[in-house]
Amino acid sequence: MGTIRWLLAVVVVGAGTASAQDRFARPEPRNEFTVQRDVLIPMRDGVSLAANLYLPKNVGGRFPVVVIRTPYDKDRSTGSTGPAEFFAGQGYAVVSQDVRGKGGSEGDYQVQSHDRDDGYDTIDWAASQPWSTGKVGTFGCSYLGEVQILVAGARHPNHLAAVPQAAAGGLGSAGGYWSGFGAYENGVFSLSSAFGWFLGAGAKDRNPARPDSVDFGALLRSTPTVEMMRAARGPRTDFEDFISHRPGDGYWLRQGYATDTTRFDVPALHVNSWLDYGAEQTLTLFELFKRNAVTPRARDNQFVIISPTEHCASEAATEFTRVGDRVVGDARYPYWSIYRDWFDYWLKGITNAIRGLPKVHYYVIGANEWRTANTWPVPDMRRVSFYLSSRKGANSSAGDGLLAMARPTGSGRDTLRVDPANPFPSRGGTICCTGNPADRPGIFDQADLEARPDLLVYSTPPLPNPLTIAGPVRAVLWLSTDVPDTDVAAKLVDVDPSGRSWNVVDGIFRLRFRNGIASPASAEPGKVYRVEVSLKSIAYRFGAGHRIRLHLAGSSFPQWELNSHTGGNIFDETAYVVASNAIHFGPQQPSALVLPVVPR
């Protein structure tokens, strides 16, 4: 493991006396370019998709091609126009295309259901044009990254390089995640993100009617949730299909999302952020692309960069990067130089330092520094258990819930009353795309929420020395309930010496999926189950004098849908019931927070 200083020295070789600011800026264009708009590209079923074609000027011969595919309008979205202009200015032909049913493209829009085949056919077309060298790369963030994951599974022989950014939603059933477009985490529907995205961007109609105003608070609490879009008088979308087809349903397998058996044959530079959705899924894709590679070229050339920013904001980091209410330091990184060098190597055959870079680059929040490794989790990580216990009870921050490295000698339990009519609220974290000003991503003080009695709070004493973690965070819990199904929302918190409680990373677990997403089962009331809650991966340093804290609640709303506690479908229900949950601890039921600790 090393710091990023070595990397910065590598990528600016030949840059002379360029300033630090120049190293992080987009490289200046090498040439001018022309733009041909709404070029129609035929798909295998006769539908034509519209693309803007960017061709370099004053550069002889043929060009390698960068393909960018978007549902957000190729003519207006800066997520496609900015990169298209950048790569065209670096001597690449760029095909910036509206996906099927969007913008100028023909066909009916259905979220990502055609993008594996349409992406393949677009690469096929781009590779065969008279101005093309036949070497094609793909680029883009969020939806634009996910379609790269889908097409990578089709293994077009001319698809030679990819840069999927914030593309965690391209992971399907692989690893048991069933993420599918980021709509689910551990089988729990991502309510506010999905509703906000479909309401704003997921319309099937070309010129959809939009509601004049949206009362997000009322709509997110409305039932049944499958009717939420209709209640909002929103556009025609796939929202109802997404919320009613639960993970494990064949609907998701038909979309082309990555499975454990999907094979890949493209070098990929995976990019995501700790405060964006799915950093852990991106790290899983990084490993999956290696493990399921069909050639050494693909297996040996998977790289990943994880920044500390919010959704698709890695390149916008500053010397004082802020995520929510927390400044996390100088998170700048020479992204655009690396993107150019990545394609220069794979598509132009230009020798540079790209292949010699460490495989993993990640930012440690709290230490506020970049680090590198060649594997994830990092080689020197060790899992350390902090055991849960209490004497009087762990309800709220006024309780005496304790996290300790010594397993408790006495047994006990802490109970929670979980009332869907008064759900424990979500605040910050890895939420995106909601359209709701009240649902902001990032790091925020949670201290006021800790007064609620429907929250269990477990804390260490102040740390005598800093403690750094880098890897997956898990809570292993012994849980019982008096209802057929319930949720556990877990949050890792950093309590600073002033008493502010900063969220670090969080996750949610649905008890019916304790045997796996594909094998849901009702709980037996009163029976104690061992469950493992994934709080996802993070790199973070807790400072000396800080306390490590774990929050356990029965909901995290509206980020995640509420559990009805009936064992029913949830999405079509209107009557929810109150649950009484218990977390058990002791020698025989050692509930614990498991942290991925790395040396100082």
C-alpha positions in Angstrom: 0.0 0.0 0.0 1.2 3.5 -0.8 0.0 7.0 -1.1 -1.2 8.6 -4.4 1.9 10.8 -4.7 3.6 8.1 -6.7 0.7 8.0 -9.1 0.6 11.7 -9.6 4.3 11.7 -10.5 3.6 9.0 -13.1 0.7 10.5 -14.9 2.4 13.9 -15.4 5.6 12.6 -16.9 6.5 14.9 -19.7 4.4 17.7 -18.4 7.3 19.9 -17.6 6.7 22.3 -14.7 2.9 22.1 -14.8 1.3 23.3 -11.6 -0.6 21.1 -9.2 -3.9 22.6 -10.5 -2.9 21.8 -14.1 -2.4 18.1 -13.1 -6.1 17.8 -12.1 -7.6 19.8 -15.0 -8.8 18.3 -18.3 -5.9 18.2 -20.8 -6.1 20.8 -23.5 -7.5 19.6 -26.8 -5.1 18.4 -29.4 -7.3 19.1 -32.4 -10.6 20.6 -33.5 -13.6 18.5 -34.4 -16.9 18.6 -36.3 -20.3 17.3 -35.1 -22.9 15.5 -37.3 -26.2 15.4 -35.4 -28.9 12.7 -35.4 -27.0 10.1 -37.4 -29.3 7.1 -37.5 -27.7 3.7 -36.5 -29.7 0.6 -37.4 -30.3 -2.1 -34.7 -30.8 -5.8 -35.4 -34.6 -5.5 -35.2 -34.9 -2.6 -37.6 -35.2 0.1 -35.0 -32.8 3.1 -35.6 -31.1 4.9 -32.8 -30.0 8.5 -33.1 -26.4 9.6 -32.4 -24.2 12.7 -32.6 -21.0 11.9 -34.4 -17.9 13.8 -33.3 -15.0 13.6 -35.8 -11.5 15.2 -35.3 -10.3 17.7 -37.8 -6.8 18.1 -39.2 -6.0 14.5 -38.1 -5.3 12.2 -41.0 -6.5 8.7 -41.5 -9.0 6.7 -39.4 -9.8 7.2 -35.7 -10.4 4.9 -32.7 -14.0 5.4 -31.4 -15.4 6.2 -28.0 -19.1 5.2 -27.6 -21.3 7.0 -25.1 -25.0 5.9 -24.7 -27.4 8.0 -22.6 -31.1 8.2 -21.7 -30.7 11.9 -20.7 -30.6 13.5 -24.2 -27.3 13.5 -26.0 -27.8 17.1 -27.1 -28.3 18.6 -23.7 -26.9 16.4 -20.9 -23.4 17.5 -19.9 -22.8 13.9 -18.8 -22.5 13.1 -22.5 -21.7 16.4 -24.3 -18.7 17.2 -22.0 -16.9 13.8 -22.4 -17.8 13.7 -26.1 -16.1 17.1 -26.7 -13.1 16.1 -24.6 -12.4 12.8 -26.4 -13.0 14.3 -29.8 -10.5 17.0 -28.9 -8.0 14.2 -28.1 -8.2 12.6 -31.6 -11.1 10.2 -31.1 -14.2 9.7 -33.1 -17.1 9.8 -30.6 -20.5 8.3 -31.0 -22.9 9.9 -28.5 -26.2 8.1 -28.7 -29.7 8.3 -27.3 -30.8 4.9 -26.0 -33.9 3.3 -27.5 -37.1 5.3 -27.0 -35.3 8.4 -25.7 -34.3 11.7 -27.5 -34.1 11.2 -31.2 -34.0 7.4 -31.1 -36.8 5.2 -32.3 -38.5 2.4 -30.4 -40.1 2.0 -27.0 -38.3 2.9 -23.8 -37.9 0.2 -21.1 -35.1 0.7 -18.6 -32.0 -1.1 -19.9 -33.9 -4.1 -21.3 -32.4 -3.5 -24.8 -29.1 -2.1 -23.9 -27.0 -5.2 -24.1 -28.0 -5.9 -27.7 -28.3 -2.2 -28.7 -24.8 -1.5 -27.2 -23.4 -4.5 -29.2 -25.0 -3.3 -32.4 -23.7 0.2 -31.9 -20.1 -1.0 -31.3 -20.5 -3.1 -34.4 -21.6 -0.1 -36.5 -18.8 2.2 -35.0 -16.1 -0.4 -35.8 -17.2 -0.8 -39.4 -17.3 2.8 -40.5 -14.8 4.1 -43.1 -13.5 6.7 -40.6 -13.0 4.1 -37.8 -9.9 2.0 -37.0 -12.2 -0.7 -35.7 -11.0 -0.1 -32.1 -13.8 0.9 -29.8 -14.0 2.1 -26.1 -17.0 3.0 -24.0 -17.4 5.8 -21.4 -20.0 7.3 -19.1 -21.4 7.6 -15.5 -24.4 6.2 -13.8 -26.9 4.9 -16.4 -24.2 5.6 -19.0 -21.8 3.3 -16.9 -24.4 0.6 -16.3 -25.0 0.1 -20.0 -21.3 -0.6 -20.4 -21.5 -3.4 -17.8 -24.4 -4.9 -19.8 -22.6 -4.7 -23.2 -19.3 -6.0 -21.7 -21.2 -9.2 -21.0 -21.9 -9.6 -24.7 -18.1 -9.5 -25.5 -18.0 -7.7 -28.8 -14.5 -8.4 -30.3 -14.0 -4.7 -31.1 -14.8 -3.5 -27.6 -11.3 -3.0 -26.3 -11.6 -0.7 -23.3 -14.2 0.6 -20.9 -14.6 3.3 -18.3 -17.8 2.5 -16.3 -18.3 5.2 -13.7 -20.9 4.8 -10.9 -22.1 1.7 -12.7 -23.0 -0.5 -9.6 -26.5 -0.9 -10.9 -25.1 -3.1 -13.7 -24.6 -5.8 -11.1 -27.4 -8.3 -11.0 -27.6 -11.5 -9.1 -23.8 -11.9 -9.0 -22.5 -12.4 -5.5 -26.1 -12.6 -4.2 -26.5 -8.8 -4.6 -29.5 -8.7 -7.0 -28.8 -4.9 -7.3 -30.5 -4.4 -10.7 -30.2 -0.7 -11.6 -29.6 0.0 -7.9 -33.2 -0.6 -7.2 -32.6 -3.0 -4.3 -30.2 -3.6 -1.4 -30.4 -6.9 0.3 -33.9 -7.4 -1.1 -35.2 -4.0 0.2 -36.5 -1.5 -2.4 -34.7 1.8 -2.7 -37.9 3.9 -2.4 -36.9 7.6 -2.5 -34.2 7.1 -5.1 -36.3 4.9 -7.4 -39.4 7.1 -7.1 -37.4 10.3 -7.7 -35.5 8.9 -10.7 -38.6 7.5 -12.4 -40.6 10.7 -11.8 -37.9 12.8 -13.3 -36.1 10.7 -15.9 -37.8 7.4 -16.4 -40.7 8.5 -18.6 -41.7 6.3 -21.5 -43.4 9.1 -23.4 -41.4 11.6 -25.4 -43.0 14.7 -23.9 -44.5 13.4 -20.6 -46.9 15.4 -18.5 -45.2 16.4 -15.3 -46.9 17.3 -12.0 -46.7 21.0 -11.3 -45.5 20.3 -7.8 -44.6 17.2 -5.8 -45.2 16.7 -2.1 -42.5 14.1 -1.6 -43.2 13.7 2.1 -46.8 12.7 1.5 -46.2 10.6 -1.6 -43.4 8.6 0.0 -45.7 7.7 2.9 -48.6 6.7 0.6 -49.8 3.2 0.3 -49.8 0.9 -1.6 -46.4 1.9 -2.8 -47.0 0.3 -6.2 -49.5 3.1 -6.8 -47.1 5.9 -5.8 -46.4 7.1 -9.4 -50.1 7.2 -10.2 -50.8 9.1 -7.0 -48.2 11.7 -8.1 -49.9 11.9 -11.5 -46.5 11.1 -12.8 -45.5 9.9 -16.3 -45.8 6.4 -17.6 -42.7 4.5 -16.4 -41.3 1.1 -15.4 -41.7 2.0 -11.7 -44.5 -0.4 -11.1 -42.5 -3.3 -12.7 -39.4 -2.5 -10.7 -41.2 -2.4 -7.3 -43.5 -5.4 -7.9 -40.8 -7.7 -9.4 -38.8 -8.6 -6.4 -35.2 -9.8 -6.4 -35.0 -13.4 -7.5 -37.8 -12.9 -10.0 -37.0 -13.9 -13.6 -37.7 -10.3 -14.7 -34.3 -9.3 -13.5 -32.5 -12.1 -15.2 -33.9 -11.1 -18.5 -32.4 -7.5 -18.3 -28.8 -8.6 -18.8 -27.4 -7.5 -15.5 -24.2 -9.2 -14.5 -24.5 -12.7 -12.9 -21.9 -15.1 -11.5 -21.7 -16.8 -14.8 -21.4 -13.7 -17.1 -18.1 -13.7 -19.0 -16.1 -10.6 -19.9 -13.3 -9.7 -22.3 -12.6 -6.0 -21.9 -10.0 -4.1 -19.8 -12.0 -1.8 -17.6 -11.3 1.2 -15.3 -14.1 1.1 -12.7 -14.8 4.4 -11.0 -17.1 5.2 -8.0 -17.4 7.1 -4.7 -17.9 6.1 -1.1 -20.9 8.5 -0.8 -22.4 7.3 -4.1 -24.7 4.3 -4.5 -22.9 1.0 -4.7 -19.2 1.4 -4.1 -19.2 -2.1 -2.7 -20.9 -3.4 -5.9 -18.4 -1.6 -8.0 -15.6 -3.4 -6.1 -17.5 -6.6 -6.7 -17.7 -5.9 -10.5 -13.9 -5.1 -10.5 -13.3 -8.6 -9.1 -16.0 -10.3 -11.2 -14.5 -8.8 -14.5 -11.2 -10.4 -13.4 -12.5 -13.7 -12.2 -14.8 -14.3 -15.2 -12.4 -12.9 -17.9 -12.0 -15.1 -20.9 -8.5 -13.8 -21.8 -5.4 -12.7 -19.8 -5.8 -9.2 -21.4 -9.1 -8.7 -19.6 -8.1 -10.6 -16.4 -4.9 -8.7 -15.8 -6.2 -5.2 -16.7 -9.0 -4.4 -14.3 -8.5 -1.2 -12.3 -10.7 0.7 -9.8 -10.8 4.2 -8.3 -13.0 5.0 -5.3 -13.3 8.7 -4.3 -15.1 10.2 -1.3 -17.7 12.2 -3.3 -21.4 11.9 -4.1 -23.0 10.6 -7.3 -20.9 11.1 -10.5 -19.0 13.9 -8.7 -15.5 12.4 -8.5 -14.0 14.7 -11.2 -15.5 17.7 -9.5 -13.6 17.2 -6.3 -11.7 20.3 -5.0 -9.0 21.0 -2.4 -11.8 21.3 0.1 -14.2 18.6 -1.0 -17.5 18.7 0.9 -20.0 15.8 1.1 -23.1 16.8 3.0 -22.0 18.8 6.0 -18.5 17.4 6.2 -15.3 18.6 4.5 -13.3 15.5 3.6 -10.2 17.2 2.3 -8.3 17.5 -1.0 -9.9 14.7 -3.1 -8.7 15.9 -6.4 -7.3 13.3 -8.8 -6.0 13.4 -12.4 -9.1 11.7 -13.8 -9.1 13.2 -17.2 -5.4 12.6 -17.9 -6.0 9.0 -16.8 -9.1 8.6 -19.0 -7.1 9.9 -22.0 -4.1 7.7 -21.3 -6.4 4.7 -20.8 -7.9 5.0 -24.3 -4.5 6.1 -25.8 -3.0 2.8 -24.6 -5.8 0.4 -25.5 -7.2 2.1 -28.7 -4.2 4.0 -30.1 -1.3 1.7 -28.9 0.5 4.6 -27.3 2.9 3.5 -24.6 2.3 5.1 -21.3 2.2 4.3 -17.6 -1.4 3.1 -17.4 -0.8 -0.7 -17.1 1.9 -0.1 -14.4 -0.5 1.6 -12.0 -1.7 -0.1 -8.8 -5.0 -1.9 -9.4 -6.9 -0.1 -6.6 -6.9 3.6 -5.7 -9.1 4.6 -2.8 -9.6 7.6 -0.6 -9.5 7.3 3.2 -12.0 9.7 4.7 -10.8 11.0 8.0 -7.2 10.6 7.1 -8.1 12.6 4.0 -5.6 10.9 1.7 -5.4 8.7 -1.3 -4.0 5.2 -0.9 -3.2 2.3 -3.3 -3.2 -1.4 -3.3 -3.3 -4.3 -5.8 -6.3 -6.1 -4.3 -9.5 -5.4 -2.5 -9.8 -5.9 0.4 -6.3 -4.6 0.9 -3.8 -7.3 1.8 -3.1 -6.2 5.4 -6.7 -5.8 6.4 -7.9 -7.9 9.4 -11.4 -8.3 10.6 -11.9 -7.2 14.2 -15.1 -7.8 16.2 -16.5 -5.2 18.6 -19.1 -7.0 20.7 -22.5 -5.5 21.6 -23.8 -5.4 25.2 -25.7 -3.3 27.7 -26.7 -3.3 31.3 -29.7 -1.1 31.6 -30.5 -1.0 27.8 -29.1 0.5 24.6 -32.2 2.5 23.6 -31.2 6.0 22.5 -27.9 7.7 23.3 -29.1 7.9 26.9 -28.7 4.2 27.2 -25.5 2.3 28.1 -25.0 0.2 24.9 -21.3 -0.8 24.7 -19.0 -1.9 21.9 -16.0 -3.8 23.2 -13.4 -6.2 21.8 -13.9 -8.6 24.7 -16.8 -10.9 24.3 -19.4 -10.2 27.1 -19.6 -12.8 29.9 -23.2 -12.2 30.6 -26.2 -12.6 28.3 -29.0 -10.1 27.6 -31.0 -8.5 24.9 -32.1 -5.0 23.8 -35.6 -4.5 22.4 -37.0 -2.2 19.8 -40.6 -1.2 19.1 -40.7 -0.7 15.3 -43.8 1.3 14.2 -44.1 1.9 10.4 -46.4 4.9 11.2 -43.4 6.6 12.9 -40.4 5.2 11.0 -36.8 5.9 12.0 -35.6 8.4 9.4 -32.7 8.1 7.0 -30.2 11.0 6.8 -27.4 11.3 4.3 -25.4 8.3 3.2 -25.3 6.8 -0.2 -28.5 8.1 -1.6 -28.9 9.6 -5.0 -31.2 10.8 -7.7 -34.3 11.4 -5.4 -35.2 14.9 -6.7 -36.3 15.6 -3.2 -34.4 18.4 -1.4 -35.0 16.7 1.9 -33.1 13.6 0.8 -29.5 14.7 0.5 -26.5 12.3 0.1 -23.4 12.7 2.2 -22.2 13.0 5.8 -24.4 14.7 8.4 -24.5 14.9 12.2 -26.9 12.3 13.5 -26.8 13.3 17.2 -30.4 14.6 17.4 -31.8 11.4 16.0 -30.0 9.4 18.7 -32.6 10.6 21.3 -35.3 8.4 19.8 -36.2 5.3 21.8 -36.6 3.2 18.6 -32.9 3.3 18.1 -30.3 1.1 19.7 -26.9 2.8 20.2 -23.7 1.0 21.0 -20.4 2.9 21.5 -16.8 2.3 22.3 -15.0 4.5 24.9 -12.9 7.3 23.3 -10.1 5.7 21.2 -6.6 6.2 22.6 -5.1 6.1 19.0 -6.5 6.5 15.5 -8.1 3.5 13.9 -8.3 3.0 10.2 -10.6 0.7 8.3 -10.6 -0.3 4.7 -12.9 -3.0 3.5 -16.4 -4.4 4.0 -18.2 -3.5 7.3 -20.6 -6.1 8.7 -22.9 -6.5 11.7 -23.4 -10.1 12.9 -26.5 -10.1 15.0 -28.7 -12.5 16.9 -32.2 -11.3 16.2 -35.7 -12.2 17.2 -39.1 -10.7 16.4 -42.8 -11.2 17.0 -43.8 -10.8 13.4 -43.3 -12.9 10.2 -40.8 -10.4 8.7 -38.9 -7.4 9.8 -35.9 -5.2 8.8 -32.7 -4.2 10.5 -31.1 -0.9 9.5 -27.5 -0.6 10.7 -25.3 2.5 10.6 -21.6 2.9 11.5 -21.1 6.3 13.2 -18.0 8.4 14.1 -18.6 10.4 17.3 -16.1 13.3 17.6 -15.0 14.8 20.8 -17.5 17.6 20.5 -20.4 15.1 20.5 -21.3 15.2 16.8 -22.2 11.8 15.4 -21.1 11.6 11.7 -22.5 8.8 9.6 -19.8 6.6 8.0 -21.5 3.8 6.1 -24.9 2.0 6.5 -26.9 -0.9 5.3 -30.3 -2.7 5.6 -31.3 -6.3 6.0 -34.6 -8.0 5.6 -35.2 -11.1 7.7 -37.1 -13.0 5.1 -33.9 -13.2 3.0 -31.7 -14.7 5.7 -31.3 -17.8 3.5 -30.6 -15.8 0.4 -32.6 -13.6 -1.9 -33.8 -16.5 -4.0 -35.1 -18.4 -0.9 -37.4 -16.0 1.1 -38.9 -17.5 4.3 -41.1 -16.2 7.0 -39.7 -15.9 10.5 -41.0 -17.9 13.5 -42.1 -15.4 16.1 -39.7 -15.5 19.1 -37.1 -17.6 17.4 -33.5 -16.2 17.5 -31.8 -16.0 14.1 -28.2 -15.3 13.4 -28.1 -12.7 10.6 -25.3 -10.8 8.9 -26.1 -7.2 7.9 -23.8 -5.7 5.2 -23.0 -2.0 5.9 -21.0 -2.1 2.6 -17.4 -1.2 2.1 -15.6 2.0 3.2 -12.1 3.4 3.9 -12.2 5.6 6.9 -10.0 6.8 9.8 -11.5 7.3 13.3 -9.3 9.9 15.1 -7.8 9.6 18.6 -10.4 10.7 21.1 -13.3 9.7 18.8 -15.8 6.9 19.6 -16.9 4.2 17.2 -20.7 3.9 17.3 -23.3 1.5 15.9 -26.9 2.4 15.3 -29.6 -0.3 14.9 -33.1 0.6 13.9 -36.1 -1.1 12.3 -36.2 1.2 9.3 -34.3 3.9 7.4 -37.1 5.8 5.7 -37.5 7.1 3.0 -34.3 5.8 1.6 -35.6 2.3 2.0 -39.2 1.1 1.8 -41.0 0.3 5.0 -41.5 -3.3 6.0 -45.2 -4.1 6.6 -44.2 -6.8 9.1 -46.9 -9.0 7.7 -44.8 -11.3 5.6 -46.7 -10.1 2.5 -45.7 -8.4 -0.7 -45.3 -4.9 0.9 -45.7 -3.1 -2.4 -49.5 -3.8 -2.7 -50.3 -3.6 1.0 -52.0 -0.8 2.9 -52.1 -2.1 6.4 -48.8 -2.3 8.3 -48.3 -3.6 11.9 -46.0 -2.7 14.7 -43.1 -5.1 15.4 -41.2 -5.9 18.6 -37.6 -6.8 17.7 -34.8 -7.9 20.0 -31.0 -8.0 19.6 -29.5 -10.7 21.7 -25.9 -10.7 23.0 -23.6 -12.8 25.2 -21.3 -15.8 25.1 -23.7 -17.9 23.1 -25.2 -15.1 21.0 -22.2 -12.8 20.4 -23.7 -10.0 18.4 -20.9 -7.9 17.0 -19.8 -5.1 14.7 -17.1 -6.4 12.5 -14.6 -3.8 11.2 -11.9 -4.2 8.5 -9.0 -2.8 10.4 -5.7 -1.9 8.6 -2.4 -0.9 10.3 -1.7 2.6 11.2 
